[in-house]
Each structure stands twice: as structure tokens, then as C-alpha cells.
Amino acid sequence: MIFDQNETTITVFQEGVSIETFLKNFQNDYEKCQTAHIIVNLLSFSEVTAEDVLKFSALSIAHRELKKSFVLVTQKVPYDDIPEELCVVPTIQEANDIIEMEEIERDLGF
């Protein structure tokens, strides 16, 4: 599991494992990054399904309750298959943009 920290954001990724193993490892190491905004980089996975993305729901909800952003990055899942509660974007840059916009919204009290 790799944690790449940049100011207030941590990008999490891992190669050579299944989504289930990645999620389990991330859950075990979540305490390391719970105070930062999180980008979960799934771009290295050759196959990602809507069901795989939904497995991150509990972590996403818990993290957002802490007033921190949680963004998944993948290009393999149709966005119509993802519930609105999950934030999924196709690129790391878009994930950073979402975090910036959410920070502004939090600062303005939205």
C-alpha cells in the first residue's frame, strides 16, 4: 500500500493485488490518513466494476462525516452505475479539483 501525501491530501494506491485485498489493506491502514482528504487511485486495476466501487461506500461515508473529502479515481465504471453518495472521477487532476471545490464549500458553510 502506497500513501502519497501532498499538503492536506493523501493519494492511496497499490498494484499487483485484487480490489478486495486493496480494500482490506486500506481499511487496516486507514488511521494513517483519516485526518487528510483521500484520493483512492484505482487506475492500476485492469478491471473495476460498479460493485467494486460500492465496496468503498462505508469508508467514504465515515470519512465525509469527518468533514474530509473522499474521491475514487477510475475510468472503468459507467458513472450512471454509481450512487450520488460516492464521488468517482476519471483522473487524479479531477479528484484534486473536487477536493478543492469541496474545501471551498465547507469554508462557506454549505
Gaussian input, Z-matrix of N, CA and C with variables (Angstrom, degrees):
# hf/3-21g

backbone

0 1
 N
 C     1     B1
 C     2     B2     1     A1
 N     3     B3     2     A2     1     D1
 C     4     B4     3     A3     2     D2
 C     5     B5     4     A4     3     D3
 N     6     B6     5     A5     4     D4
 C     7     B7     6     A6     5     D5
 C     8     B8     7     A7     6     D6
 N     9     B9     8     A8     7     D7
 C    10    B10     9     A9     8     D8
 C    11    B11    10    A10     9     D9
 N    12    B12    11    A11    10    D10
 C    13    B13    12    A12    11    D11
 C    14    B14    13    A13    12    D12
 N    15    B15    14    A14    13    D13
 C    16    B16    15    A15    14    D14
 C    17    B17    16    A16    15    D15
 N    18    B18    17    A17    16    D16
 C    19    B19    18    A18    17    D17
 C    20    B20    19    A19    18    D18
 N    21    B21    20    A20    19    D19
 C    22    B22    21    A21    20    D20
 C    23    B23    22    A22    21    D21
 N    24    B24    23    A23    22    D22
 C    25    B25    24    A24    23    D23
 C    26    B26    25    A25    24    D24
 N    27    B27    26    A26    25    D25
 C    28    B28    27    A27    26    D26
 C    29    B29    28    A28    27    D27
 N    30    B30    29    A29    28    D28
 C    31    B31    30    A30    29    D29
 C    32    B32    31    A31    30    D30
 N    33    B33    32    A32    31    D31
 C    34    B34    33    A33    32    D32
 C    35    B35    34    A34    33    D33
 N    36    B36    35    A35    34    D34
 C    37    B37    36    A36    35    D35
 C    38    B38    37    A37    36    D36
 N    39    B39    38    A38    37    D37
 C    40    B40    39    A39    38    D38
 C    41    B41    40    A40    39    D39
 N    42    B42    41    A41    40    D40
 C    43    B43    42    A42    41    D41
 C    44    B44    43    A43    42    D42
 N    45    B45    44    A44    43    D43
 C    46    B46    45    A45    44    D44
 C    47    B47    46    A46    45    D45
 N    48    B48    47    A47    46    D46
 C    49    B49    48    A48    47    D47
 C    50    B50    49    A49    48    D48
 N    51    B51    50    A50    49    D49
 C    52    B52    51    A51    50    D50
 C    53    B53    52    A52    51    D51
 N    54    B54    53    A53    52    D52
 C    55    B55    54    A54    53    D53
 C    56    B56    55    A55    54    D54
 N    57    B57    56    A56    55    D55
 C    58    B58    57    A57    56    D56
 C    59    B59    58    A58    57    D57
 N    60    B60    59    A59    58    D58
 C    61    B61    60    A60    59    D59
 C    62    B62    61    A61    60    D60
 N    63    B63    62    A62    61    D61
 C    64    B64    63    A63    62    D62
 C    65    B65    64    A64    63    D63
 N    66    B66    65    A65    64    D64
 C    67    B67    66    A66    65    D65
 C    68    B68    67    A67    66    D66
 N    69    B69    68    A68    67    D67
 C    70    B70    69    A69    68    D68
 C    71    B71    70    A70    69    D69
 N    72    B72    71    A71    70    D70
 C    73    B73    72    A72    71    D71
 C    74    B74    73    A73    72    D72
 N    75    B75    74    A74    73    D73
 C    76    B76    75    A75    74    D74
 C    77    B77    76    A76    75    D75
 N    78    B78    77    A77    76    D76
 C    79    B79    78    A78    77    D77
 C    80    B80    79    A79    78    D78
 N    81    B81    80    A80    79    D79
 C    82    B82    81    A81    80    D80
 C    83    B83    82    A82    81    D81
 N    84    B84    83    A83    82    D82
 C    85    B85    84    A84    83    D83
 C    86    B86    85    A85    84    D84
 N    87    B87    86    A86    85    D85
 C    88    B88    87    A87    86    D86
 C    89    B89    88    A88    87    D87
 N    90    B90    89    A89    88    D88
 C    91    B91    90    A90    89    D89
 C    92    B92    91    A91    90    D90
 N    93    B93    92    A92    91    D91
 C    94    B94    93    A93    92    D92
 C    95    B95    94    A94    93    D93
 N    96    B96    95    A95    94    D94
 C    97    B97    96    A96    95    D95
 C    98    B98    97    A97    96    D96
 N    99    B99    98    A98    97    D97
 C   100   B100    99    A99    98    D98
 C   101   B101   100   A100    99    D99
 N   102   B102   101   A101   100   D100
 C   103   B103   102   A102   101   D101
 C   104   B104   103   A103   102   D102
 N   105   B105   104   A104   103   D103
 C   106   B106   105   A105   104   D104
 C   107   B107   106   A106   105   D105
 N   108   B108   107   A107   106   D106
 C   109   B109   108   A108   107   D107
 C   110   B110   109   A109   108   D108
 N   111   B111   110   A110   109   D109
 C   112   B112   111   A111   110   D110
 C   113   B113   112   A112   111   D111
 N   114   B114   113   A113   112   D112
 C   115   B115   114   A114   113   D113
 C   116   B116   115   A115   114   D114
 N   117   B117   116   A116   115   D115
 C   118   B118   117   A117   116   D116
 C   119   B119   118   A118   117   D117
 N   120   B120   119   A119   118   D118
 C   121   B121   120   A120   119   D119
 C   122   B122   121   A121   120   D120
 N   123   B123   122   A122   121   D121
 C   124   B124   123   A123   122   D122
 C   125   B125   124   A124   123   D123
 N   126   B126   125   A125   124   D124
 C   127   B127   126   A126   125   D125
 C   128   B128   127   A127   126   D126
 N   129   B129   128   A128   127   D127
 C   130   B130   129   A129   128   D128
 C   131   B131   130   A130   129   D129
 N   132   B132   131   A131   130   D130
 C   133   B133   132   A132   131   D131
 C   134   B134   133   A133   132   D132
 N   135   B135   134   A134   133   D133
 C   136   B136   135   A135   134   D134
 C   137   B137   136   A136   135   D135
 N   138   B138   137   A137   136   D136
 C   139   B139   138   A138   137   D137
 C   140   B140   139   A139   138   D138
 N   141   B141   140   A140   139   D139
 C   142   B142   141   A141   140   D140
 C   143   B143   142   A142   141   D141
 N   144   B144   143   A143   142   D142
 C   145   B145   144   A144   143   D143
 C   146   B146   145   A145   144   D144
 N   147   B147   146   A146   145   D145
 C   148   B148   147   A147   146   D146
 C   149   B149   148   A148   147   D147
 N   150   B150   149   A149   148   D148
 C   151   B151   150   A150   149   D149
 C   152   B152   151   A151   150   D150
 N   153   B153   152   A152   151   D151
 C   154   B154   153   A153   152   D152
 C   155   B155   154   A154   153   D153
 N   156   B156   155   A155   154   D154
 C   157   B157   156   A156   155   D155
 C   158   B158   157   A157   156   D156
 N   159   B159   158   A158   157   D157
 C   160   B160   159   A159   158   D158
 C   161   B161   160   A160   159   D159
 N   162   B162   161   A161   160   D160
 C   163   B163   162   A162   161   D161
 C   164   B164   163   A163   162   D162
 N   165   B165   164   A164   163   D163
 C   166   B166   165   A165   164   D164
 C   167   B167   166   A166   165   D165
 N   168   B168   167   A167   166   D166
 C   169   B169   168   A168   167   D167
 C   170   B170   169   A169   168   D168
 N   171   B171   170   A170   169   D169
 C   172   B172   171   A171   170   D170
 C   173   B173   172   A172   171   D171
 N   174   B174   173   A173   172   D172
 C   175   B175   174   A174   173   D173
 C   176   B176   175   A175   174   D174
 N   177   B177   176   A176   175   D175
 C   178   B178   177   A177   176   D176
 C   179   B179   178   A178   177   D177
 N   180   B180   179   A179   178   D178
 C   181   B181   180   A180   179   D179
 C   182   B182   181   A181   180   D180
 N   183   B183   182   A182   181   D181
 C   184   B184   183   A183   182   D182
 C   185   B185   184   A184   183   D183
 N   186   B186   185   A185   184   D184
 C   187   B187   186   A186   185   D185
 C   188   B188   187   A187   186   D186
 N   189   B189   188   A188   187   D187
 C   190   B190   189   A189   188   D188
 C   191   B191   190   A190   189   D189
 N   192   B192   191   A191   190   D190
 C   193   B193   192   A192   191   D191
 C   194   B194   193   A193   192   D192
 N   195   B195   194   A194   193   D193
 C   196   B196   195   A195   194   D194
 C   197   B197   196   A196   195   D195
 N   198   B198   197   A197   196   D196
 C   199   B199   198   A198   197   D197
 C   200   B200   199   A199   198   D198
 N   201   B201   200   A200   199   D199
 C   202   B202   201   A201   200   D200
 C   203   B203   202   A202   201   D201
 N   204   B204   203   A203   202   D202
 C   205   B205   204   A204   203   D203
 C   206   B206   205   A205   204   D204
 N   207   B207   206   A206   205   D205
 C   208   B208   207   A207   206   D206
 C   209   B209   208   A208   207   D207
 N   210   B210   209   A209   208   D208
 C   211   B211   210   A210   209   D209
 C   212   B212   211   A211   210   D210
 N   213   B213   212   A212   211   D211
 C   214   B214   213   A213   212   D212
 C   215   B215   214   A214   213   D213
 N   216   B216   215   A215   214   D214
 C   217   B217   216   A216   215   D215
 C   218   B218   217   A217   216   D216
 N   219   B219   218   A218   217   D217
 C   220   B220   219   A219   218   D218
 C   221   B221   220   A220   219   D219
 N   222   B222   221   A221   220   D220
 C   223   B223   222   A222   221   D221
 C   224   B224   223   A223   222   D222
 N   225   B225   224   A224   223   D223
 C   226   B226   225   A225   224   D224
 C   227   B227   226   A226   225   D225
 N   228   B228   227   A227   226   D226
 C   229   B229   228   A228   227   D227
 C   230   B230   229   A229   228   D228
 N   231   B231   230   A230   229   D229
 C   232   B232   231   A231   230   D230
 C   233   B233   232   A232   231   D231
 N   234   B234   233   A233   232   D232
 C   235   B235   234   A234   233   D233
 C   236   B236   235   A235   234   D234
 N   237   B237   236   A236   235   D235
 C   238   B238   237   A237   236   D236
 C   239   B239   238   A238   237   D237
 N   240   B240   239   A239   238   D238
 C   241   B241   240   A240   239   D239
 C   242   B242   241   A241   240   D240
 N   243   B243   242   A242   241   D241
 C   244   B244   243   A243   242   D242
 C   245   B245   244   A244   243   D243
 N   246   B246   245   A245   244   D244
 C   247   B247   246   A246   245   D245
 C   248   B248   247   A247   246   D246
 N   249   B249   248   A248   247   D247
 C   250   B250   249   A249   248   D248
 C   251   B251   250   A250   249   D249
 N   252   B252   251   A251   250   D250
 C   253   B253   252   A252   251   D251
 C   254   B254   253   A253   252   D252
 N   255   B255   254   A254   253   D253
 C   256   B256   255   A255   254   D254
 C   257   B257   256   A256   255   D255
 N   258   B258   257   A257   256   D256
 C   259   B259   258   A258   257   D257
 C   260   B260   259   A259   258   D258
 N   261   B261   260   A260   259   D259
 C   262   B262   261   A261   260   D260
 C   263   B263   262   A262   261   D261
 N   264   B264   263   A263   262   D262
 C   265   B265   264   A264   263   D263
 C   266   B266   265   A265   264   D264
 N   267   B267   266   A266   265   D265
 C   268   B268   267   A267   266   D266
 C   269   B269   268   A268   267   D267
 N   270   B270   269   A269   268   D268
 C   271   B271   270   A270   269   D269
 C   272   B272   271   A271   270   D270
 N   273   B273   272   A272   271   D271
 C   274   B274   273   A273   272   D272
 C   275   B275   274   A274   273   D273
 N   276   B276   275   A275   274   D274
 C   277   B277   276   A276   275   D275
 C   278   B278   277   A277   276   D276
 N   279   B279   278   A278   277   D277
 C   280   B280   279   A279   278   D278
 C   281   B281   280   A280   279   D279
 N   282   B282   281   A281   280   D280
 C   283   B283   282   A282   281   D281
 C   284   B284   283   A283   282   D282
 N   285   B285   284   A284   283   D283
 C   286   B286   285   A285   284   D284
 C   287   B287   286   A286   285   D285
 N   288   B288   287   A287   286   D286
 C   289   B289   288   A288   287   D287
 C   290   B290   289   A289   288   D288
 N   291   B291   290   A290   289   D289
 C   292   B292   291   A291   290   D290
 C   293   B293   292   A292   291   D291
 N   294   B294   293   A293   292   D292
 C   295   B295   294   A294   293   D293
 C   296   B296   295   A295   294   D294
 N   297   B297   296   A296   295   D295
 C   298   B298   297   A297   296   D296
 C   299   B299   298   A298   297   D297
 N   300   B300   299   A299   298   D298
 C   301   B301   300   A300   299   D299
 C   302   B302   301   A301   300   D300
 N   303   B303   302   A302   301   D301
 C   304   B304   303   A303   302   D302
 C   305   B305   304   A304   303   D303
 N   306   B306   305   A305   304   D304
 C   307   B307   306   A306   305   D305
 C   308   B308   307   A307   306   D306
 N   309   B309   308   A308   307   D307
 C   310   B310   309   A309   308   D308
 C   311   B311   310   A310   309   D309
 N   312   B312   311   A311   310   D310
 C   313   B313   312   A312   311   D311
 C   314   B314   313   A313   312   D312
 N   315   B315   314   A314   313   D313
 C   316   B316   315   A315   314   D314
 C   317   B317   316   A316   315   D315
 N   318   B318   317   A317   316   D316
 C   319   B319   318   A318   317   D317
 C   320   B320   319   A319   318   D318
 N   321   B321   320   A320   319   D319
 C   322   B322   321   A321   320   D320
 C   323   B323   322   A322   321   D321
 N   324   B324   323   A323   322   D322
 C   325   B325   324   A324   323   D323
 C   326   B326   325   A325   324   D324
 N   327   B327   326   A326   325   D325
 C   328   B328   327   A327   326   D326
 C   329   B329   328   A328   327   D327

   B1=1.4385
   B2=1.5199
   B3=1.3244
   B4=1.4621
   B5=1.5234
   B6=1.3221
   B7=1.4575
   B8=1.5180
   B9=1.3161
   B10=1.4623
   B11=1.5257
   B12=1.3421
   B13=1.4577
   B14=1.5216
   B15=1.3313
   B16=1.4561
   B17=1.5196
   B18=1.3143
   B19=1.4643
   B20=1.5256
   B21=1.3257
   B22=1.4644
   B23=1.5248
   B24=1.3276
   B25=1.4661
   B26=1.5227
   B27=1.3306
   B28=1.4517
   B29=1.5236
   B30=1.3267
   B31=1.4583
   B32=1.5240
   B33=1.3316
   B34=1.4499
   B35=1.5244
   B36=1.3334
   B37=1.4595
   B38=1.5184
   B39=1.3243
   B40=1.4551
   B41=1.5193
   B42=1.3038
   B43=1.4633
   B44=1.5180
   B45=1.3144
   B46=1.4521
   B47=1.5150
   B48=1.3285
   B49=1.4667
   B50=1.5252
   B51=1.3080
   B52=1.4588
   B53=1.5313
   B54=1.3176
   B55=1.4713
   B56=1.5238
   B57=1.3331
   B58=1.4652
   B59=1.5239
   B60=1.3386
   B61=1.4678
   B62=1.5226
   B63=1.3189
   B64=1.4629
   B65=1.5250
   B66=1.3372
   B67=1.4583
   B68=1.5255
   B69=1.3238
   B70=1.4670
   B71=1.5286
   B72=1.3270
   B73=1.4678
   B74=1.5214
   B75=1.3319
   B76=1.4603
   B77=1.5232
   B78=1.3203
   B79=1.4601
   B80=1.5323
   B81=1.3265
   B82=1.4686
   B83=1.5243
   B84=1.3343
   B85=1.4628
   B86=1.5294
   B87=1.3195
   B88=1.4625
   B89=1.5316
   B90=1.3151
   B91=1.4699
   B92=1.5231
   B93=1.3210
   B94=1.4631
   B95=1.5285
   B96=1.3231
   B97=1.4587
   B98=1.5275
   B99=1.3028
   B100=1.4566
   B101=1.5243
   B102=1.3199
   B103=1.4634
   B104=1.5257
   B105=1.3201
   B106=1.4691
   B107=1.5279
   B108=1.3176
   B109=1.4607
   B110=1.5249
   B111=1.3354
   B112=1.4628
   B113=1.5269
   B114=1.3328
   B115=1.4615
   B116=1.5239
   B117=1.3263
   B118=1.4512
   B119=1.5280
   B120=1.3126
   B121=1.4556
   B122=1.5261
   B123=1.3350
   B124=1.4642
   B125=1.5319
   B126=1.3212
   B127=1.4664
   B128=1.5222
   B129=1.3185
   B130=1.4690
   B131=1.5273
   B132=1.3274
   B133=1.4650
   B134=1.5254
   B135=1.3162
   B136=1.4617
   B137=1.5247
   B138=1.3088
   B139=1.4609
   B140=1.5199
   B141=1.3100
   B142=1.4640
   B143=1.5215
   B144=1.3236
   B145=1.4623
   B146=1.5137
   B147=1.3265
   B148=1.4578
   B149=1.5277
   B150=1.3250
   B151=1.4715
   B152=1.5265
   B153=1.3284
   B154=1.4632
   B155=1.5294
   B156=1.3055
   B157=1.4662
   B158=1.5323
   B159=1.3222
   B160=1.4612
   B161=1.5248
   B162=1.3132
   B163=1.4662
   B164=1.5259
   B165=1.3242
   B166=1.4632
   B167=1.5324
   B168=1.3220
   B169=1.4655
   B170=1.5234
   B171=1.3226
   B172=1.4685
   B173=1.5299
   B174=1.3344
   B175=1.4677
   B176=1.5260
   B177=1.3127
   B178=1.4635
   B179=1.5223
   B180=1.3138
   B181=1.4667
   B182=1.5248
   B183=1.3180
   B184=1.4732
   B185=1.5218
   B186=1.3176
   B187=1.4625
   B188=1.5292
   B189=1.3010
   B190=1.4703
   B191=1.5210
   B192=1.3274
   B193=1.4603
   B194=1.5265
   B195=1.3261
   B196=1.4647
   B197=1.5300
   B198=1.3555
   B199=1.4694
   B200=1.5249
   B201=1.3174
   B202=1.4606
   B203=1.5215
   B204=1.3144
   B205=1.4644
   B206=1.5197
   B207=1.3358
   B208=1.4613
   B209=1.5207
   B210=1.3394
   B211=1.4564
   B212=1.5313
   B213=1.3268
   B214=1.4563
   B215=1.5183
   B216=1.3307
   B217=1.4634
   B218=1.5247
   B219=1.3301
   B220=1.4574
   B221=1.5224
   B222=1.3141
   B223=1.4649
   B224=1.5222
   B225=1.3112
   B226=1.4594
   B227=1.5278
   B228=1.3123
   B229=1.4601
   B230=1.5288
   B231=1.3265
   B232=1.4733
   B233=1.5399
   B234=1.3036
   B235=1.4600
   B236=1.5183
   B237=1.3254
   B238=1.4599
   B239=1.5218
   B240=1.3426
   B241=1.4627
   B242=1.5267
   B243=1.3245
   B244=1.4609
   B245=1.5296
   B246=1.3450
   B247=1.4657
   B248=1.5296
   B249=1.3192
   B250=1.4681
   B251=1.5220
   B252=1.3185
   B253=1.4647
   B254=1.5262
   B255=1.3289
   B256=1.4628
   B257=1.5201
   B258=1.3093
   B259=1.4603
   B260=1.5270
   B261=1.3368
   B262=1.4622
   B263=1.5224
   B264=1.3329
   B265=1.4662
   B266=1.5233
   B267=1.3506
   B268=1.4672
   B269=1.5315
   B270=1.3376
   B271=1.4693
   B272=1.5307
   B273=1.3141
   B274=1.4726
   B275=1.5278
   B276=1.3192
   B277=1.4679
   B278=1.5285
   B279=1.3311
   B280=1.4616
   B281=1.5239
   B282=1.3263
   B283=1.4627
   B284=1.5249
   B285=1.3234
   B286=1.4690
   B287=1.5236
   B288=1.3178
   B289=1.4657
   B290=1.5247
   B291=1.3309
   B292=1.4670
   B293=1.5247
   B294=1.3191
   B295=1.4690
   B296=1.5218
   B297=1.3234
   B298=1.4598
   B299=1.5319
   B300=1.3385
   B301=1.4656
   B302=1.5290
   B303=1.3315
   B304=1.4654
   B305=1.5217
   B306=1.3264
   B307=1.4672
   B308=1.5296
   B309=1.3248
   B310=1.4653
   B311=1.5269
   B312=1.3309
   B313=1.4703
   B314=1.5270
   B315=1.3372
   B316=1.4680
   B317=1.5234
   B318=1.3427
   B319=1.4657
   B320=1.5159
   B321=1.3428
   B322=1.4603
   B323=1.5255
   B324=1.3363
   B325=1.4590
   B326=1.5191
   B327=1.3182
   B328=1.4719
   B329=1.4959
   A1=107.89
   A2=114.96
   A3=120.19
   A4=108.90
   A5=115.61
   A6=122.74
   A7=107.50
   A8=116.07
   A9=121.70
   A10=107.44
   A11=116.74
   A12=120.64
   A13=111.20
   A14=114.39
   A15=122.64
   A16=106.70
   A17=117.72
   A18=124.15
   A19=110.11
   A20=119.06
   A21=121.77
   A22=112.78
   A23=116.89
   A24=121.46
   A25=110.62
   A26=115.62
   A27=121.58
   A28=108.49
   A29=115.71
   A30=121.13
   A31=107.03
   A32=115.61
   A33=122.23
   A34=108.67
   A35=116.71
   A36=119.65
   A37=109.66
   A38=114.39
   A39=121.35
   A40=107.33
   A41=115.95
   A42=120.35
   A43=110.15
   A44=115.61
   A45=120.72
   A46=115.64
   A47=117.87
   A48=121.37
   A49=108.86
   A50=116.08
   A51=120.71
   A52=109.60
   A53=115.95
   A54=120.36
   A55=110.12
   A56=117.12
   A57=121.39
   A58=111.15
   A59=116.68
   A60=120.72
   A61=110.55
   A62=116.44
   A63=120.89
   A64=110.32
   A65=117.20
   A66=121.24
   A67=111.04
   A68=117.19
   A69=120.68
   A70=110.38
   A71=117.20
   A72=120.88
   A73=111.02
   A74=116.15
   A75=120.67
   A76=110.89
   A77=117.48
   A78=120.84
   A79=110.71
   A80=116.49
   A81=120.40
   A82=112.34
   A83=117.05
   A84=121.51
   A85=113.26
   A86=117.47
   A87=121.75
   A88=112.67
   A89=117.71
   A90=120.57
   A91=112.13
   A92=117.47
   A93=121.55
   A94=112.42
   A95=116.67
   A96=118.12
   A97=113.70
   A98=118.55
   A99=120.14
   A100=114.43
   A101=118.41
   A102=119.68
   A103=112.64
   A104=117.46
   A105=122.12
   A106=110.11
   A107=115.87
   A108=120.73
   A109=106.08
   A110=116.53
   A111=120.01
   A112=110.93
   A113=114.22
   A114=122.23
   A115=105.96
   A116=116.93
   A117=122.06
   A118=106.90
   A119=116.10
   A120=122.68
   A121=109.47
   A122=116.25
   A123=122.02
   A124=111.64
   A125=117.68
   A126=121.72
   A127=113.34
   A128=118.51
   A129=120.26
   A130=113.06
   A131=117.35
   A132=120.53
   A133=109.71
   A134=115.86
   A135=119.67
   A136=111.76
   A137=116.86
   A138=120.90
   A139=109.70
   A140=115.37
   A141=122.20
   A142=106.23
   A143=116.19
   A144=120.88
   A145=110.06
   A146=116.24
   A147=120.91
   A148=109.87
   A149=117.12
   A150=120.82
   A151=110.98
   A152=117.12
   A153=120.78
   A154=110.72
   A155=115.80
   A156=120.64
   A157=110.53
   A158=116.55
   A159=120.64
   A160=112.51
   A161=117.52
   A162=121.33
   A163=111.94
   A164=117.43
   A165=121.73
   A166=112.29
   A167=117.77
   A168=121.99
   A169=113.78
   A170=116.97
   A171=120.27
   A172=111.13
   A173=116.12
   A174=119.41
   A175=110.99
   A176=116.39
   A177=120.91
   A178=110.91
   A179=116.85
   A180=121.34
   A181=110.00
   A182=116.78
   A183=120.59
   A184=111.08
   A185=116.74
   A186=120.21
   A187=111.28
   A188=117.06
   A189=120.48
   A190=111.75
   A191=117.42
   A192=120.52
   A193=111.36
   A194=116.72
   A195=122.18
   A196=111.99
   A197=115.68
   A198=122.60
   A199=112.47
   A200=115.29
   A201=122.31
   A202=108.94
   A203=116.46
   A204=121.86
   A205=110.97
   A206=115.35
   A207=123.27
   A208=106.42
   A209=116.83
   A210=121.41
   A211=109.71
   A212=116.09
   A213=122.52
   A214=109.08
   A215=116.74
   A216=120.99
   A217=109.17
   A218=115.16
   A219=121.91
   A220=108.92
   A221=115.17
   A222=120.80
   A223=110.69
   A224=117.18
   A225=121.18
   A226=114.86
   A227=117.95
   A228=120.79
   A229=109.44
   A230=117.05
   A231=118.80
   A232=109.79
   A233=115.95
   A234=119.92
   A235=112.55
   A236=117.82
   A237=121.16
   A238=111.48
   A239=117.69
   A240=122.26
   A241=112.79
   A242=116.93
   A243=122.00
   A244=109.54
   A245=118.64
   A246=119.66
   A247=110.86
   A248=115.63
   A249=121.06
   A250=113.05
   A251=117.75
   A252=120.90
   A253=112.48
   A254=116.30
   A255=120.71
   A256=109.99
   A257=115.12
   A258=120.26
   A259=107.90
   A260=115.64
   A261=121.77
   A262=108.17
   A263=115.55
   A264=121.49
   A265=109.29
   A266=117.88
   A267=120.40
   A268=116.13
   A269=119.32
   A270=120.09
   A271=111.31
   A272=115.04
   A273=121.22
   A274=109.72
   A275=117.72
   A276=121.04
   A277=110.85
   A278=116.48
   A279=119.43
   A280=110.96
   A281=117.85
   A282=120.92
   A283=110.08
   A284=116.48
   A285=120.05
   A286=111.23
   A287=117.46
   A288=121.15
   A289=111.27
   A290=116.89
   A291=121.51
   A292=109.94
   A293=116.29
   A294=120.19
   A295=110.36
   A296=117.10
   A297=121.27
   A298=111.09
   A299=116.79
   A300=120.17
   A301=111.13
   A302=117.13
   A303=120.00
   A304=111.25
   A305=117.47
   A306=120.96
   A307=110.63
   A308=116.33
   A309=121.01
   A310=109.97
   A311=116.60
   A312=120.92
   A313=110.94
   A314=117.37
   A315=120.33
   A316=111.00
   A317=116.55
   A318=120.31
   A319=112.01
   A320=116.27
   A321=120.24
   A322=112.62
   A323=117.24
   A324=121.10
   A325=115.05
   A326=117.72
   A327=120.17
   A328=111.02
   D1=130.69
   D2=-178.43
   D3=-115.56
   D4=130.24
   D5=176.46
   D6=-114.23
   D7=115.36
   D8=-179.60
   D9=-109.51
   D10=105.44
   D11=-176.17
   D12=-94.57
   D13=136.98
   D14=178.87
   D15=-139.09
   D16=103.60
   D17=-177.79
   D18=55.89
   D19=-107.26
   D20=-175.79
   D21=-104.52
   D22=10.77
   D23=-175.99
   D24=-123.89
   D25=139.40
   D26=175.44
   D27=-118.94
   D28=127.53
   D29=174.16
   D30=-99.11
   D31=128.09
   D32=-176.74
   D33=-112.14
   D34=131.31
   D35=175.54
   D36=-156.05
   D37=163.55
   D38=178.33
   D39=-157.69
   D40=140.34
   D41=-179.13
   D42=-114.11
   D43=155.53
   D44=173.98
   D45=78.47
   D46=17.47
   D47=177.69
   D48=-132.02
   D49=169.65
   D50=175.79
   D51=-81.27
   D52=164.62
   D53=176.45
   D54=-58.68
   D55=-41.55
   D56=-178.81
   D57=-61.47
   D58=-43.50
   D59=178.40
   D60=-66.61
   D61=-42.55
   D62=177.66
   D63=-58.21
   D64=-47.52
   D65=-179.32
   D66=-62.84
   D67=-43.39
   D68=178.88
   D69=-61.53
   D70=-46.17
   D71=178.42
   D72=-61.56
   D73=-41.34
   D74=179.95
   D75=-64.94
   D76=-42.85
   D77=178.07
   D78=-61.09
   D79=-39.87
   D80=179.17
   D81=-66.89
   D82=-32.03
   D83=-176.93
   D84=-102.78
   D85=7.39
   D86=-174.25
   D87=-56.41
   D88=-36.29
   D89=-178.29
   D90=-56.74
   D91=-28.09
   D92=-179.18
   D93=-65.97
   D94=-22.19
   D95=-173.82
   D96=-130.33
   D97=11.91
   D98=-175.16
   D99=-69.03
   D100=-14.54
   D101=179.02
   D102=-94.14
   D103=-0.74
   D104=-178.50
   D105=-113.79
   D106=166.71
   D107=169.09
   D108=-72.51
   D109=146.54
   D110=-174.90
   D111=-122.67
   D112=132.05
   D113=169.81
   D114=-113.57
   D115=120.71
   D116=177.46
   D117=-98.90
   D118=108.72
   D119=-176.13
   D120=-88.60
   D121=108.55
   D122=179.00
   D123=-105.19
   D124=12.45
   D125=-176.03
   D126=-64.83
   D127=-24.86
   D128=-177.81
   D129=-78.81
   D130=-11.01
   D131=-179.67
   D132=-82.97
   D133=130.01
   D134=-177.95
   D135=-71.80
   D136=-29.63
   D137=177.61
   D138=-132.08
   D139=128.33
   D140=175.33
   D141=-137.35
   D142=128.63
   D143=179.21
   D144=-108.86
   D145=168.16
   D146=175.50
   D147=-60.10
   D148=-37.45
   D149=177.53
   D150=-61.68
   D151=-39.95
   D152=177.58
   D153=-61.12
   D154=-44.79
   D155=-179.13
   D156=-64.57
   D157=-39.29
   D158=-179.61
   D159=-63.25
   D160=-23.20
   D161=178.58
   D162=-64.63
   D163=-17.55
   D164=179.23
   D165=-90.47
   D166=0.07
   D167=-175.32
   D168=-56.77
   D169=-49.27
   D170=-176.96
   D171=-60.10
   D172=-44.37
   D173=178.23
   D174=-64.01
   D175=-42.09
   D176=-179.55
   D177=-61.12
   D178=-46.99
   D179=-178.67
   D180=-63.12
   D181=-47.07
   D182=-179.89
   D183=-61.44
   D184=-41.17
   D185=-178.01
   D186=-69.21
   D187=-39.73
   D188=178.46
   D189=-67.13
   D190=-29.03
   D191=175.38
   D192=-65.18
   D193=-23.64
   D194=176.08
   D195=-83.24
   D196=6.84
   D197=-178.65
   D198=65.04
   D199=37.22
   D200=177.03
   D201=-125.72
   D202=149.79
   D203=-179.48
   D204=-80.24
   D205=148.76
   D206=177.88
   D207=-140.09
   D208=111.44
   D209=-173.88
   D210=-126.75
   D211=130.38
   D212=175.41
   D213=-97.43
   D214=139.80
   D215=-179.82
   D216=-118.72
   D217=116.01
   D218=174.49
   D219=-158.94
   D220=150.94
   D221=176.75
   D222=-112.16
   D223=5.06
   D224=-171.07
   D225=-96.90
   D226=-5.88
   D227=-175.77
   D228=-116.63
   D229=130.56
   D230=175.41
   D231=-62.96
   D232=129.88
   D233=-174.00
   D234=-67.63
   D235=-19.46
   D236=175.32
   D237=-69.39
   D238=-18.69
   D239=-179.32
   D240=-88.21
   D241=-0.84
   D242=-175.58
   D243=-106.04
   D244=131.04
   D245=176.99
   D246=-67.45
   D247=154.92
   D248=-177.92
   D249=-62.38
   D250=-22.38
   D251=-178.74
   D252=-67.11
   D253=-23.24
   D254=179.04
   D255=-99.34
   D256=137.97
   D257=176.91
   D258=-101.29
   D259=112.72
   D260=-179.39
   D261=-126.46
   D262=128.81
   D263=179.85
   D264=-132.16
   D265=161.55
   D266=-176.39
   D267=-85.41
   D268=-15.23
   D269=-177.09
   D270=-137.86
   D271=158.61
   D272=176.69
   D273=-63.58
   D274=-39.97
   D275=179.38
   D276=-59.36
   D277=-43.55
   D278=178.35
   D279=-65.57
   D280=-34.74
   D281=176.31
   D282=-62.36
   D283=-44.26
   D284=177.71
   D285=-63.88
   D286=-38.33
   D287=177.67
   D288=-63.71
   D289=-42.20
   D290=178.35
   D291=-61.20
   D292=-45.12
   D293=-179.99
   D294=-60.96
   D295=-43.05
   D296=178.69
   D297=-61.59
   D298=-43.72
   D299=179.16
   D300=-65.86
   D301=-40.92
   D302=179.22
   D303=-66.08
   D304=-35.68
   D305=176.23
   D306=-61.80
   D307=-43.55
   D308=178.49
   D309=-62.27
   D310=-44.17
   D311=178.69
   D312=-60.83
   D313=-43.17
   D314=178.51
   D315=-63.79
   D316=-41.31
   D317=178.63
   D318=-63.00
   D319=-33.33
   D320=179.37
   D321=-85.89
   D322=-4.12
   D323=176.42
   D324=85.19
   D325=19.92
   D326=178.15
   D327=-82.67

